[in-house]
Amino acid sequence: MVCAKGGGASDPHHLRSHAYGRGMGKKSHDKWVVPLCRPCHNNVHLVGSKEEPQWFEEHGINAEELAKDLWAETPNRDRMIRILLRYL
């Protein structure tokens, strides 16, 4: 996960800025997922979809770039881990 909290456990967060049709019950493609610890995942949902990009910026995370990089290496776990380590 990107924030290095939570002891290794993470929640997949679908970037809402890429949601299909945007709205309740809509989620983005798995291509637009970043791993977050549970507290960060809850916090980003609390700020709402309009403030999501600002939340990631304030935490020094380029979420779109991270999601693209991870998706490009799926399912190569070792390469995906190296990508995550670059963002920590």
C-alpha positions, -999 to 999 in steps of 0.1 A, spaced: 0 0 0 12 35 -7 12 51 28 32 23 45 7 21 74 -15 -8 84 12 -35 88 10 -47 52 -28 -51 49 -44 -30 22 -77 -21 6 -81 -16 -31 -93 19 -39 -110 24 -72 -102 60 -83 -136 77 -85 -124 102 -111 -124 73 -136 -158 59 -126 -180 48 -155 -210 70 -156 -200 85 -122 -226 81 -95 -239 60 -68 -230 23 -72 -206 31 -101 -169 22 -99 -140 25 -121 -123 -4 -140 -98 -24 -120 -71 -6 -141 -77 24 -119 -70 8 -85 -44 19 -59 -37 1 -26 -44 20 6 -44 11 42 -78 9 58 -76 43 76 -65 61 44 -91 43 23 -118 54 48 -105 89 48 -104 93 10 -140 81 9 -150 107 35 -137 136 15 -158 127 -15 -151 121 -51 -147 158 -60 -120 162 -34 -103 128 -41 -76 142 -64 -67 169 -38 -66 142 -11 -40 122 -31 -20 153 -39 -19 164 -2 -5 129 6 21 131 -22 6 103 -42 2 105 -80 -27 80 -80 -33 80 -117 4 73 -125 6 46 -98 -26 29 -111 -13 29 -146 21 16 -136 6 -12 -115 -18 -22 -143 10 -23 -168 28 -49 -147 -2 -71 -137 1 -100 -129 39 -98 -123 39 -95 -85 76 -88 -81 74 -58 -106 43 -45 -89 60 -46 -55 90 -27 -70 65 -1 -83 49 3 -48 83 7 -32 90 36 -55 59 54 -41 67 48 -4 
